[in-house]
């Protein structure tokens, strides 16, 4: 007997329904979607979806990495930052609201550690490139793995580090999640005692002396 529609995982034969929009940092939001049918989402940590945006003169297709974890399958989140010349992300920020439905394609992508046999990881990201790293880290955390992750994220300022509080909470409960943040400049009136400047090999050697022994994943904005 074929599985019922509600028992199967979500596929792009139905739209995504926005259920919430959460601010993360200045100009960064996380949009949480659910399937109107109630189907759970099946994807690999690090994969992406492509949204079909009904902009004037469109449709416009924009790809976003899934920032949530497949270990929490009842919702799917994407986290995005609006650049000065952004069209798609700016449309989402200005028009998408809870209850809105939008066509999506996917999930897809090979940037994932789902099939990796490695035990030690080095995640290096900048800006919104943190999203696949967050998905993979959360998935490993939820699976109860003994984490051995050096997690490096670069941002313009301390206030622009995406997911900082969530990551710090996870790291406070796992010795195996080693956070290393790098900022270009401090915030006015806000002290910063961590790494500052442009990420380089000297910093890498200090953050992860054993980086040659680690499986490395790197993602920019």
C-alpha positions as CSV (number, residue, x, y, z in Angstrom):
1,X,0.0,0.0,0.0
2,X,1.4,3.4,-0.9
3,X,2.1,5.7,2.0
4,X,-0.4,8.5,2.5
5,X,0.5,12.0,1.6
6,X,0.7,13.1,5.2
7,X,3.1,10.2,6.1
8,X,5.6,11.0,3.3
9,X,8.2,13.7,3.4
10,X,7.6,17.1,1.8
11,X,8.4,17.5,-1.9
12,X,8.2,20.5,-4.1
13,X,4.9,19.5,-5.5
14,X,3.4,21.7,-2.8
15,X,4.4,25.2,-1.6
16,X,6.0,26.2,1.6
17,X,4.0,28.2,4.1
18,X,5.7,30.9,6.1
19,X,4.8,30.5,9.8
20,X,7.2,33.0,11.4
21,X,9.9,35.5,10.7
22,X,12.6,36.1,13.3
23,X,15.2,38.9,13.4
24,X,18.8,37.6,13.9
25,X,21.1,40.6,13.4
26,X,20.8,43.9,11.5
27,X,19.5,43.1,8.0
28,X,19.4,39.4,8.8
29,X,16.2,37.4,9.3
30,X,15.3,33.7,9.6
31,X,12.1,32.6,7.9
32,X,10.5,29.5,9.2
33,X,8.3,27.4,6.9
34,X,6.1,24.4,7.3
35,X,4.3,22.2,4.7
36,X,0.6,23.0,4.3
37,X,-0.1,19.2,4.2
38,X,1.8,18.7,7.5
39,X,4.4,16.5,5.9
40,X,7.9,16.6,7.5
41,X,10.9,17.7,5.6
42,X,13.6,15.3,4.5
43,X,17.0,16.8,3.6
44,X,20.7,16.5,4.4
45,X,22.3,19.1,6.6
46,X,24.0,21.7,4.4
47,X,21.6,21.4,1.5
48,X,19.6,24.3,-0.1
49,X,16.2,25.1,-1.5
50,X,15.4,27.4,-4.5
51,X,12.5,29.8,-3.9
52,X,10.4,31.1,-6.8
53,X,9.7,34.7,-5.9
54,X,6.8,36.5,-7.7
55,X,8.6,39.8,-8.1
56,X,7.4,42.3,-10.7
57,X,8.6,41.1,-14.1
58,X,9.4,37.7,-12.5
59,X,9.3,35.1,-11.4
60,X,12.8,35.4,-9.8
61,X,14.6,32.3,-8.5
62,X,16.9,32.6,-5.5
63,X,18.8,29.8,-3.7
64,X,19.1,29.7,0.1
65,X,20.9,27.2,2.3
66,X,18.6,25.6,4.9
67,X,19.7,26.8,8.3
68,X,17.6,24.3,10.3
69,X,18.5,20.7,11.0
70,X,17.0,17.5,9.5
71,X,16.8,16.3,13.0
72,X,13.9,18.7,13.5
73,X,11.9,17.8,10.5
74,X,8.5,19.6,11.1
75,X,9.9,22.9,10.0
76,X,12.4,24.3,7.6
77,X,14.2,27.6,8.0
78,X,16.3,29.8,5.8
79,X,18.4,32.6,7.1
80,X,19.2,35.5,4.8
81,X,20.9,38.9,4.7
82,X,19.8,41.7,2.5
83,X,22.7,43.3,0.6
84,X,22.5,46.9,-0.8
85,X,21.7,45.6,-4.3
86,X,19.5,42.7,-3.2
87,X,16.3,42.1,-5.1
88,X,15.1,38.6,-4.0
89,X,16.0,38.9,-0.3
90,X,14.6,42.4,-0.1
91,X,11.4,41.2,-1.7
92,X,11.1,38.5,0.9
93,X,11.7,40.9,3.8
94,X,9.2,43.4,2.4
95,X,6.5,41.0,1.4
96,X,6.6,37.7,3.1
97,X,4.4,37.3,6.1
98,X,3.1,34.4,8.3
99,X,0.5,32.6,6.2
100,X,2.2,33.5,2.9
101,X,2.8,30.5,0.6
102,X,5.7,30.3,-1.9
103,X,6.8,27.8,-4.5
104,X,10.1,26.1,-3.7
105,X,12.4,23.6,-5.6
106,X,14.6,21.1,-3.9
107,X,16.1,20.3,-1.5
108,X,19.4,19.8,-3.4
109,X,23.1,20.2,-3.0
110,X,26.2,18.2,-2.2
111,X,27.7,20.5,0.5
112,X,27.0,18.1,3.4
113,X,28.8,15.9,5.9
114,X,25.9,13.5,6.0
115,X,28.0,10.6,4.5
116,X,31.3,11.5,6.1
117,X,33.2,9.1,8.2
118,X,35.4,11.8,9.7
119,X,35.4,12.3,13.5
120,X,37.0,15.8,13.6
121,X,35.7,18.8,11.6
122,X,36.7,22.3,10.9
123,X,33.9,24.6,9.8
124,X,35.0,28.0,8.4
125,X,32.4,30.5,7.4
126,X,31.8,34.2,6.8
127,X,28.6,36.2,7.2
128,X,25.5,34.2,6.0
129,X,27.8,31.4,5.0
130,X,27.3,30.2,8.5
131,X,24.0,28.7,7.6
132,X,25.1,25.2,6.4
133,X,27.5,25.0,9.3
134,X,24.7,25.7,11.7
135,X,22.6,23.0,10.1
136,X,25.4,20.4,10.2
137,X,26.4,21.3,13.8
138,X,22.8,21.2,15.1
139,X,22.2,17.9,13.4
140,X,25.3,16.3,15.0
141,X,24.3,17.8,18.3
142,X,20.8,16.4,18.1
143,X,22.2,13.0,17.1
144,X,24.1,12.8,20.4
145,X,27.4,12.7,18.6
146,X,30.6,13.3,20.6
147,X,31.4,16.6,18.9
148,X,34.9,17.5,17.8
149,X,34.3,20.7,15.8
150,X,36.3,23.9,15.5
151,X,33.7,26.4,14.4
152,X,35.2,29.6,12.9
153,X,32.9,32.4,11.8
154,X,34.0,35.8,10.4
155,X,31.8,38.9,10.6
156,X,32.1,42.6,10.2
157,X,31.2,43.4,13.8
158,X,30.3,41.5,16.9
159,X,26.7,42.5,16.6
160,X,26.6,40.9,13.1
161,X,27.6,37.4,14.2
162,X,24.6,35.3,13.2
163,X,23.5,32.6,15.6
164,X,26.0,33.7,18.2
165,X,23.8,33.1,21.2
166,X,22.6,29.7,20.0
167,X,26.1,28.6,19.3
168,X,27.4,29.8,22.6
169,X,24.6,28.0,24.4
170,X,25.5,24.8,22.6
171,X,29.2,25.2,23.2
172,X,28.6,25.8,26.9
173,X,27.2,22.3,27.1
174,X,29.7,20.5,24.9
175,X,33.5,20.7,25.2
176,X,33.7,19.4,21.7
177,X,32.3,22.5,20.1
178,X,35.1,25.1,20.0
179,X,33.9,28.5,18.8
180,X,36.2,31.0,17.2
181,X,34.8,34.3,16.0
182,X,36.7,36.9,14.0
183,X,35.5,40.4,13.5
184,X,36.9,43.2,11.3
185,X,36.1,45.9,13.7
186,X,34.5,46.3,17.2
187,X,31.1,47.9,17.7
188,X,31.2,51.4,19.1
189,X,31.1,51.4,22.9
190,X,31.2,47.6,22.9
191,X,34.3,45.7,24.0
192,X,35.6,42.9,21.9
193,X,38.4,40.6,23.2
194,X,38.4,38.0,20.5
195,X,40.2,37.8,17.2
196,X,40.1,41.0,15.1
197,X,41.2,41.6,11.5
198,X,41.1,39.5,8.4
199,X,41.1,35.8,8.9
200,X,44.5,34.3,8.0
201,X,46.7,31.2,8.3
202,X,48.3,32.5,11.5
203,X,44.8,32.7,13.1
204,X,44.0,29.3,11.8
205,X,47.1,27.8,13.4
206,X,46.1,29.3,16.7
207,X,42.5,28.2,16.5
208,X,43.0,24.7,15.2
209,X,46.6,23.5,15.5
210,X,45.5,20.1,14.2
211,X,43.6,21.5,11.2
212,X,45.5,19.1,8.8
213,X,43.8,16.2,10.7
214,X,40.3,17.7,10.3
215,X,37.7,17.4,7.5
216,X,37.3,21.0,6.4
217,X,34.1,22.7,5.2
218,X,34.3,26.4,4.1
219,X,31.4,28.7,3.0
220,X,31.4,32.4,2.3
221,X,28.4,34.9,2.2
